[in-house]
Amino acid sequence: MRFDLVDTPITDLKIVQRKPISDERGFISRLYCQDDFKLMGLNKPISQINQTLTKKKGAVRGLHYQLAPFAEAKLVTCIKGEIFDVAVDLRRDSPTYLNWHAEILSDKNQKSFLIPEGFAHGFQTLTDDCQLIYLHTAPYSKEYERGLNYIDKKLDISWPLKISQISDRDRTHPIIKDDFKGIVL
């Protein structure tokens, strides 16, 4: 296998450490292998692949998730620059409900974030001109998309930089209300 799977403090949330093969020309790094990822628990096929470019250091995107039947697992890889990548557990019956975990992903550290269904996801750029590749197990559905506010005190995410940019849509995601009980998959 060309990957090591590393646990995080949140059950089912994993870091995928890629193992590039290098020589004097450079390297090759496998981003995805269906057989290997099945062994790691990603049993649904990849339905959509997206690429993002975020131009400004300190920008935040997220925190996004989709409800069933469009709940999705994501494999997030930073192919240029460096980001602070955050996943928030929204699974109703999870012992880590509303806990978050962050990882630094970069074009240098060969890490990807394997985020299961039932998590919100967002990131902050730590450098200018960050590019990410996302593999999704479900197509985007505007009707089933939801978001959490990136500055929600219930989450208390410690963004490492002053926030330089955020979209109007992400800025207006709601604060978690007391009656929010999480999502059921």
Long-range contacts (C-beta under 8 A, 24 or more apart in sequence): 1-33, 1-36, 1-39, 2-29, 2-30, 2-33, 2-36, 3-30, 3-33, 3-36, 3-40, 5-40, 5-114, 8-101, 8-103, 9-96, 9-99, 9-101, 10-87, 10-89, 10-94, 10-96, 10-99, 10-101, 11-94, 11-95, 11-96, 12-41, 12-116, 13-87, 13-89, 13-101, 13-113, 13-114, 13-115, 13-116, 13-119, 14-40, 14-113, 14-114, 15-103, 15-111, 15-112, 15-113, 15-114, 16-40, 16-75, 16-111, 16-112, 16-113, 16-114, 17-110, 17-111, 18-110, 18-111, 18-112, 19-110, 20-110, 29-110, 31-75, 31-77, 31-112, 31-133, 31-135, 32-75, 32-135, 37-75, 40-114, 42-73, 42-75, 42-114, 42-137, 44-73, 44-137, 44-138, 45-137, 46-135, 46-136, 46-137, 47-72, 47-136, 47-137, 47-138, 47-139, 48-135, 48-136, 48-138, 48-139, 48-140, 49-133, 49-134, 49-135, 49-136, 50-133, 50-134, 50-136, 51-131, 51-132, 51-133, 51-134, 52-130, 52-131, 52-132, 52-134, 53-129, 53-130, 53-131, 54-125, 54-129, 54-130, 54-131, 54-132, 55-128, 55-129, 56-125, 56-128, 56-164, 56-165, 57-125, 57-126, 57-127, 57-128, 57-161, 57-164, 58-124, 58-125, 58-161, 58-162, 58-163, 58-164, 58-165, 59-124, 59-125, 59-163, 59-164, 59-165, 59-166, 60-122, 60-123, 60-124, 60-150, 60-159, 60-163, 60-165, 60-166, 60-170, 61-122, 61-123, 61-166, 61-167, 61-170, 62-86, 62-120, 62-121, 62-122, 62-123, 62-147, 62-148, 62-150, 62-170, 63-88, 63-120, 63-121, 63-122, 63-147, 63-148, 63-149, 63-150, 63-155, 63-170, 63-173, 64-120, 64-121, 64-122, 64-145, 64-146, 64-147, 65-90, 65-118, 65-119, 65-120, 65-121, 65-145, 65-146, 65-147, 65-148, 65-183, 66-138, 66-140, 66-141, 66-144, 66-145, 66-146, 67-144, 67-146, 67-183, 68-117, 68-144, 68-183, 68-184, 68-185, 69-138, 69-144, 70-138, 70-139, 70-140, 70-141, 70-144, 70-145, 71-117, 71-118, 71-138, 71-144, 71-183, 71-185, 72-117, 72-136, 72-137, 72-138, 73-114, 73-115, 73-116, 73-117, 73-136, 73-137, 74-113, 74-114, 74-115, 74-121, 74-134, 74-135, 74-136, 74-137, 75-112, 75-113, 75-114, 75-115, 75-134, 75-135, 76-105, 76-112, 76-113, 76-115, 76-121, 76-123, 76-132, 76-133, 76-134, 77-105, 77-112, 77-113, 77-132, 77-133, 77-134, 78-105, 78-106, 78-107, 78-130, 78-131, 78-132, 79-107, 79-131, 79-132, 79-133, 80-107, 80-129, 80-130, 80-131, 81-106, 81-107, 81-125, 81-126, 81-127, 81-128, 81-129, 81-130, 81-131, 82-106, 82-107, 82-108, 82-125, 82-126, 82-127, 82-130, 83-123, 83-124, 83-125, 83-126, 83-130, 83-132, 84-123, 84-124, 84-126, 84-159, 84-160, 84-161, 85-113, 85-121, 85-123, 86-121, 86-122, 86-123, 86-124, 86-157, 87-113, 87-115, 87-119, 87-120, 87-121, 88-119, 88-120, 88-121, 88-148, 88-155, 88-157, 89-118, 89-119, 90-118, 90-119, 90-120, 90-182, 90-183, 91-118, 91-119, 91-182, 91-183, 91-185, 92-181, 92-182, 92-183, 92-184, 93-182, 94-118, 94-182, 97-182, 98-154, 98-155, 98-176, 98-182, 100-155, 100-157, 102-157, 105-132, 117-185, 118-183, 118-185, 120-146, 120-147, 120-148, 122-150, 122-170, 124-159, 124-160, 124-161, 124-163, 126-160, 126-161, 146-173, 147-173, 147-174, 148-173, 148-174, 148-176, 149-173, 149-174, 149-175, 149-176, 152-176
